[in-house]
Amino acid sequence: METNSLFNKSQSGFRKACSTTDHIIRLADDVHLAIKNRQYTLAVMLDLTKAFDMVWHRGLLHKIKGLVLQGNVLEFIKDFLTERTIRVRIGSSLSSLYNLDSGTPQGSVISPLLFLLMINDIDDPLNGERLSLFADDSALWKPGPNLIELTKNVQNYLN
């Protein structure tokens, strides 16, 4: 993914030579420039709740298939995700087995990559908005002179 520049250019989470600082600096630079130009910066911060638990397996496999990765990568990931089950224990009582059709295994080395692949196709902003992704945390902002227009542009992108 890194070698072929297949990651969303706004994504810094779980990537080599990237960190949360990248986003902070980009946002701070835009805010300072807007202040200097007597403009506003409208920003929206998003944190996807239980994001890794919500990764839909069939959708993820469909997206991975579209990347045309070489070798057995798709089959490996399919085998890794399918036929996963969960059962709950409360005291000495054990529930029935339930199949999982979403979520990536906690603590797995590959789970962060699978999440990044799931959200990799988030559209780039088209109207001057700026997007920063760090795994399941994101920021969207836009500087400009008219707060009403900024609000419309940012809301349209979010929609």
C-alpha positions as CSV (number, residue, x, y, z in Angstrom):
1,M,0.0,0.0,0.0
2,E,2.8,2.4,0.9
3,T,5.0,1.5,-2.0
4,N,2.3,2.0,-4.5
5,S,0.9,5.2,-2.8
6,L,-2.6,3.6,-2.4
7,F,-3.4,5.1,0.9
8,N,-5.7,8.2,1.1
9,K,-3.4,11.1,1.0
10,S,-5.1,12.6,4.1
11,Q,-4.5,9.5,6.2
12,S,-1.6,9.5,8.7
13,G,-2.8,6.8,11.1
14,F,-0.6,3.7,11.4
15,R,1.6,4.8,8.6
16,K,5.4,5.0,8.5
17,A,6.8,8.5,9.1
18,C,3.4,9.9,9.9
19,S,1.9,11.1,13.2
20,T,-0.8,13.2,14.8
21,T,1.6,16.2,14.7
22,D,1.1,16.3,10.9
23,H,-2.5,17.2,11.3
24,I,-2.0,19.7,14.1
25,I,0.6,21.6,12.1
26,R,-1.6,21.7,9.0
27,L,-4.6,23.0,10.9
28,A,-2.5,25.4,13.0
29,D,-0.9,26.8,9.8
30,D,-4.3,27.4,8.2
31,V,-5.7,29.0,11.3
32,H,-2.7,31.3,11.7
33,L,-2.9,32.3,8.0
34,A,-6.7,32.9,8.3
35,I,-6.2,35.1,11.4
36,K,-3.4,37.1,9.6
37,N,-5.9,37.6,6.7
38,R,-8.7,38.5,9.1
39,Q,-10.7,35.4,8.2
40,Y,-12.4,32.6,10.0
41,T,-11.5,28.9,10.1
42,L,-14.4,26.5,10.6
43,A,-13.3,23.1,11.9
44,V,-15.2,19.9,12.7
45,M,-13.5,17.1,14.6
46,L,-14.9,13.6,14.3
47,D,-14.1,10.5,16.3
48,L,-15.8,7.3,15.0
49,T,-17.1,5.4,18.1
50,K,-16.0,1.7,18.1
51,A,-14.7,2.1,14.6
52,F,-12.6,-1.0,14.5
53,D,-15.6,-3.0,15.8
54,M,-17.8,-1.7,13.1
55,V,-15.7,-2.8,10.1
56,W,-18.1,-4.7,7.8
57,H,-16.3,-7.7,6.5
58,R,-18.1,-8.1,3.1
59,G,-17.7,-4.4,2.4
60,L,-14.0,-4.5,3.3
61,L,-13.3,-7.5,1.1
62,H,-15.1,-5.8,-1.8
63,K,-12.9,-2.7,-1.4
64,I,-9.7,-4.8,-1.1
65,K,-10.7,-6.7,-4.3
66,G,-10.9,-3.3,-6.1
67,L,-7.3,-2.5,-5.1
68,V,-6.1,-5.4,-7.3
69,L,-3.4,-6.5,-4.9
70,Q,-1.1,-9.2,-6.0
71,G,-0.7,-12.7,-4.6
72,N,-2.9,-14.2,-2.0
73,V,-3.6,-11.1,0.0
74,L,-7.4,-11.1,-0.6
75,E,-7.7,-14.8,0.3
76,F,-5.5,-14.3,3.4
77,I,-7.7,-11.5,4.7
78,K,-10.9,-13.3,3.8
79,D,-9.7,-16.4,5.8
80,F,-8.6,-14.1,8.6
81,L,-12.1,-12.5,8.9
82,T,-14.5,-15.3,8.1
83,E,-16.0,-17.8,10.6
84,R,-15.1,-15.6,13.6
85,T,-17.4,-16.2,16.5
86,I,-18.0,-14.8,20.0
87,R,-19.4,-16.2,23.2
88,V,-20.0,-14.4,26.5
89,R,-19.2,-15.8,29.9
90,I,-20.9,-14.5,33.0
91,G,-19.8,-16.3,36.1
92,S,-20.1,-20.0,35.2
93,S,-22.8,-19.4,32.5
94,L,-21.7,-19.5,28.9
95,S,-23.8,-18.1,26.0
96,S,-24.3,-19.7,22.6
97,L,-21.8,-19.0,19.8
98,Y,-22.6,-16.0,17.6
99,N,-21.0,-15.4,14.2
100,L,-19.3,-12.0,13.7
101,D,-19.8,-10.3,10.3
102,S,-18.1,-7.1,11.4
103,G,-15.1,-5.9,13.4
104,T,-11.4,-6.6,13.3
105,P,-9.8,-8.6,16.1
106,Q,-8.5,-6.5,19.0
107,G,-4.7,-6.7,19.3
108,S,-4.2,-8.1,15.9
109,V,-1.3,-6.5,14.0
110,I,-3.3,-6.4,10.8
111,S,-6.5,-4.8,12.3
112,P,-5.3,-1.2,11.9
113,L,-4.4,-1.8,8.3
114,L,-7.8,-3.3,7.6
115,F,-9.6,-0.3,9.2
116,L,-7.5,2.1,7.0
117,L,-8.5,0.1,4.0
118,M,-12.2,0.3,5.0
119,I,-12.1,4.1,5.1
120,N,-9.5,4.6,2.4
121,D,-12.1,5.7,-0.2
122,I,-13.3,8.8,1.7
123,D,-13.6,11.5,-0.9
124,D,-11.1,14.3,-1.1
125,P,-12.7,17.8,-0.4
126,L,-13.5,19.7,-3.6
127,N,-14.3,23.2,-2.4
128,G,-11.1,24.2,-0.5
129,E,-11.9,22.2,2.6
130,R,-9.0,20.4,4.2
131,L,-9.2,16.9,5.5
132,S,-7.0,15.1,8.0
133,L,-7.4,11.5,9.0
134,F,-5.7,9.7,11.8
135,A,-7.2,6.2,11.8
136,D,-10.7,6.8,13.3
137,D,-10.1,10.4,14.3
138,S,-10.6,13.1,11.6
139,A,-10.7,16.8,11.2
140,L,-12.3,18.8,8.4
141,W,-11.7,22.5,8.2
142,K,-11.9,25.4,5.8
143,P,-10.6,29.0,6.2
144,G,-12.4,31.9,4.5
145,P,-14.0,35.3,5.0
146,N,-17.6,34.3,5.2
147,L,-18.7,32.1,8.1
148,I,-22.1,31.3,6.5
149,E,-20.4,30.1,3.3
150,L,-17.8,28.1,5.3
151,T,-20.7,26.4,7.2
152,K,-22.5,25.5,4.0
153,N,-19.3,24.1,2.3
154,V,-18.2,22.1,5.3
155,Q,-21.8,20.7,5.9
156,N,-22.1,19.8,2.2
157,Y,-18.9,17.8,2.4
158,L,-20.0,16.1,5.6
159,N,-23.3,15.2,4.0
